[in-house]
């Protein structure tokens, strides 16, 4: 069973920034693809960003200009930095870990991000 420690969510002002962190208790963390997804009220869960074991990143078009995903393999942690927040960024943000070779993946419990004035 994979344990997650997600942090950095909360109530944020429009125009502000967030930095989400997710520590995952997977072995050989450096080999896993890490990602952030989000689910807004009444909508399906969607990709925000992913980062592979070699550091290749992928972003949803809607966040590409304002977001940076990064990882610290020494800390088994993935980060998401988002700037210039808007109310439409309000969602539960989920950490995701994936071993693409074996087709195994796990979800974090999610952290609520609310952007409102």
C-alpha positions, 0 to 999 in steps of 0.5 A: 500500500502506497502512502501519500503526504500531500500538502500546500492546498487551501484558500487562495486569492486570485492572482496568487500562487500555490505550491503543492507537495506530494511525498509518496512511499514507493520504492525506487521513486526515481523510476516512477512517473509522477503527476498532478490531476485535478477535479473541479465540482461537477467535472471529470478528473483531468491532467494538470502535469506529469514528470517522468523518471528522466525529467520529461514534463507534460502539461495541460494546455490550460496550465502550461503558461503558469505551472511548473512540475518538479521532483526531488528523488532524494525526498520521494516528492513531487511538486506543482507550482502554479501562478496567477491563480484564477477561480476556475482553478478551484478543484481537488488536486490529486497526486498520481504515481505510475510505473508505466513498465508494469502498468501500476499506478496509485492516487493520493487522497487529494488536497482542496484548492479554492481560489476566491476573493 
